[in-house]
Amino acid sequence: MENQKNRIFIADVRSLSKPHRLAAALRAVSTERQKKARRLKTPAAKALSVGAEILLQKAVAQSYGIDGPLVLEAGASGKPWLVDYPQICFNLSHSGDYVVCGLGSRPVGVDIQKMAQPKLRLAKRFFAPSEADWLLTLPQEEQQQGFYDLWALKEAYMKYTGKGFALPLHTFAIDCHREAAITAATASISEGDRISVVIKNYPELEGYVIWAVTDTGAFQECLEWITL
């Protein structure tokens, strides 16, 4: 397992918003996920919630041959882990019509964001000053991509650390090159000390950005699609 590359799985959840599919999906996930989904107001939101856990089940089955329900517990910082398979690291994210799952033998963070008009005032409020300054150096037509690249990469890093939003967005900075998109395979993160991490961008889904972060090793080159 140690030699495996981290893999990023993705699924379209729109079919799960149909009443009969949603009812079946709810029966297939943990009690905690059922409770969480039932608190959500719309079928689309419920589909994203249950779809994330079903994607995890299918990804674990495909990668490790482990079938059946998975027992999840939240760690001290709130990041969930697999009780019966603590050696398997994973992370989940969802946005728009899609859920993604990062899976491997090393800590991993993944984030997907559906792009809309960038709100640069949010960058000034939530990003580190150097990141907000970098965004303003980009040509206007590239600022949407730059904003969402930064947002997704920062959230992926926060999830990789296991701290989530206990690590505020403005307290660490991704070292961005002036007037250039974020494309490197490694990133330098300033969080007190300078930290080097492995990053991966998956640009193949139009209208979305997907970034993944880990500490060592590599990621599979392409997204792996799974039908829910």
TAZIVEN-V414553 format. One record per residue. N is the residue number from 1. PHI is phi in whole degrees, 0 to 359 (none if undefined). OMEGA is omega in whole degrees, -180 to 180 (999 if undefined). D_CENTER is the distance of its C-alpha to the mean C-alpha in Angstrom with 2 decimals. Layout:
N/PHI/OMEGA/D_CENTER ; N/PHI/OMEGA/D_CENTER
This chain:
1/none/-177/21.52 ; 2/296/-176/21.38 ; 3/272/-179/22.00 ; 4/288/171/19.19 ; 5/284/172/16.58 ; 6/295/-177/12.93 ; 7/241/178/11.97 ; 8/242/180/9.17 ; 9/259/-179/10.38 ; 10/217/178/10.34 ; 11/214/174/12.82 ; 12/269/-174/14.74 ; 13/259/-172/15.57 ; 14/301/-179/18.55 ; 15/293/-178/21.13 ; 16/286/-180/20.10 ; 17/282/175/21.30 ; 18/290/-171/24.84 ; 19/307/-177/26.75 ; 20/290/178/27.78 ; 21/288/-180/24.40 ; 22/294/179/22.71 ; 23/298/179/25.49 ; 24/293/-180/25.05 ; 25/295/179/21.27 ; 26/298/179/21.92 ; 27/290/-175/24.42 ; 28/268/-176/22.02 ; 29/246/-177/19.57 ; 30/294/178/20.30 ; 31/301/180/22.61 ; 32/297/179/20.17 ; 33/293/177/17.71 ; 34/300/-180/20.85 ; 35/298/-180/21.91 ; 36/297/-178/18.68 ; 37/295/-177/18.73 ; 38/291/177/22.43 ; 39/282/-179/22.08 ; 40/280/-169/20.18 ; 41/273/-171/22.64 ; 42/253/175/21.83 ; 43/303/-180/21.48 ; 44/295/179/18.50 ; 45/293/177/16.61 ; 46/298/-179/17.88 ; 47/297/177/16.80 ; 48/297/-177/13.11 ; 49/295/-178/13.47 ; 50/287/179/15.55 ; 51/298/179/13.90 ; 52/298/-179/10.70 ; 53/287/177/13.22 ; 54/295/176/15.40 ; 55/299/177/12.86 ; 56/301/179/12.43 ; 57/303/-177/16.24 ; 58/290/179/16.80 ; 59/293/178/14.55 ; 60/295/178/16.39 ; 61/297/-178/19.63 ; 62/290/-175/19.25 ; 63/277/-171/18.30 ; 64/235/-180/20.64 ; 65/70/-179/23.08 ; 66/260/-179/22.31 ; 67/257/175/23.13 ; 68/97/-178/23.48 ; 69/298/177/21.85 ; 70/248/179/19.54 ; 71/265/-180/20.34 ; 72/247/172/17.55 ; 73/225/177/18.39 ; 74/272/176/16.84 ; 75/284/-176/17.68 ; 76/301/-179/19.64 ; 77/267/178/16.79 ; 78/99/-180/15.22 ; 79/285/-177/12.45 ; 80/287/176/13.41 ; 81/217/-178/15.01 ; 82/272/-173/17.18 ; 83/300/-176/20.73 ; 84/275/-178/22.60 ; 85/222/-175/20.44 ; 86/294/179/19.35 ; 87/284/179/19.28 ; 88/267/178/16.20 ; 89/262/-180/12.95 ; 90/210/173/9.76 ; 91/205/-176/6.43 ; 92/236/175/5.37 ; 93/206/176/4.11 ; 94/210/178/7.12 ; 95/194/178/9.39 ; 96/62/-179/12.92 ; 97/252/-169/13.94 ; 98/229/170/10.93 ; 99/240/177/8.54 ; 100/231/-180/6.37 ; 101/223/171/6.92 ; 102/268/-173/7.11 ; 103/216/178/10.75 ; 104/177/-178/13.58 ; 105/260/178/16.31 ; 106/239/178/14.88 ; 107/308/-175/12.38 ; 108/220/172/8.88 ; 109/231/179/5.71 ; 110/220/177/2.62 ; 111/215/175/2.32 ; 112/241/178/5.26 ; 113/226/171/8.53 ; 114/279/-174/11.93 ; 115/281/172/14.48 ; 116/222/178/17.65 ; 117/295/-178/20.39 ; 118/292/178/19.18 ; 119/251/-173/20.67 ; 120/296/177/21.83 ; 121/295/176/23.34 ; 122/292/177/19.91 ; 123/298/-180/19.31 ; 124/293/-178/22.67 ; 125/278/-170/21.96 ; 126/251/-178/18.51 ; 127/273/172/18.08 ; 128/293/-178/20.32 ; 129/306/-179/23.63 ; 130/295/179/23.26 ; 131/288/178/20.02 ; 132/298/178/21.74 ; 133/297/180/24.78 ; 134/299/180/22.96 ; 135/303/-177/21.70 ; 136/288/176/25.33 ; 137/280/-179/26.57 ; 138/284/171/24.75 ; 139/303/-174/26.85 ; 140/305/-178/26.29 ; 141/289/179/25.09 ; 142/255/-174/22.23 ; 143/288/177/21.11 ; 144/299/180/18.79 ; 145/299/-179/16.81 ; 146/297/180/17.09 ; 147/300/-176/16.03 ; 148/286/173/12.74 ; 149/301/180/12.12 ; 150/297/-177/12.84 ; 151/300/-178/10.94 ; 152/293/-179/7.50 ; 153/293/178/8.69 ; 154/293/178/10.07 ; 155/295/178/7.32 ; 156/299/178/5.45 ; 157/294/179/9.10 ; 158/301/-180/9.85 ; 159/287/176/7.62 ; 160/301/-179/9.10 ; 161/291/-176/12.41 ; 162/87/-177/12.23 ; 163/272/-177/13.69 ; 164/57/-177/11.10 ; 165/282/167/13.29 ; 166/292/172/16.28 ; 167/256/-174/15.60 ; 168/300/-176/16.42 ; 169/303/-173/15.07 ; 170/276/-174/18.64 ; 171/272/176/19.43 ; 172/217/-175/17.91 ; 173/228/171/18.10 ; 174/272/-178/16.72 ; 175/285/-178/19.95 ; 176/260/177/20.19 ; 177/277/-179/23.22 ; 178/303/173/25.54 ; 179/55/179/25.63 ; 180/215/178/23.12 ; 181/288/178/19.66 ; 182/278/-176/16.92 ; 183/228/-173/17.39 ; 184/295/178/18.13 ; 185/278/175/16.84 ; 186/232/179/17.06 ; 187/229/174/16.63 ; 188/259/-178/18.89 ; 189/249/176/17.61 ; 190/263/178/20.39 ; 191/225/-168/19.92 ; 192/78/172/23.57 ; 193/269/178/23.97 ; 194/274/-175/22.45 ; 195/239/177/19.66 ; 196/256/179/18.76 ; 197/228/176/15.42 ; 198/268/-180/14.41 ; 199/236/179/11.95 ; 200/215/177/11.34 ; 201/255/176/11.15 ; 202/243/-172/11.26 ; 203/269/-169/13.71 ; 204/282/-179/15.27 ; 205/262/-174/14.05 ; 206/297/178/16.50 ; 207/87/-179/15.71 ; 208/228/168/11.94 ; 209/240/179/10.00 ; 210/225/176/7.11 ; 211/232/177/6.83 ; 212/229/-177/6.57 ; 213/224/171/8.90 ; 214/213/-177/11.58 ; 215/264/-179/15.18 ; 216/222/178/17.43 ; 217/85/-174/17.83 ; 218/211/176/16.06 ; 219/250/169/13.61 ; 220/301/-173/15.07 ; 221/292/-172/16.05 ; 222/238/170/14.93 ; 223/298/178/12.49 ; 224/249/-175/14.17 ; 225/275/177/15.06 ; 226/231/176/16.07 ; 227/269/-178/18.39 ; 228/276/999/18.06
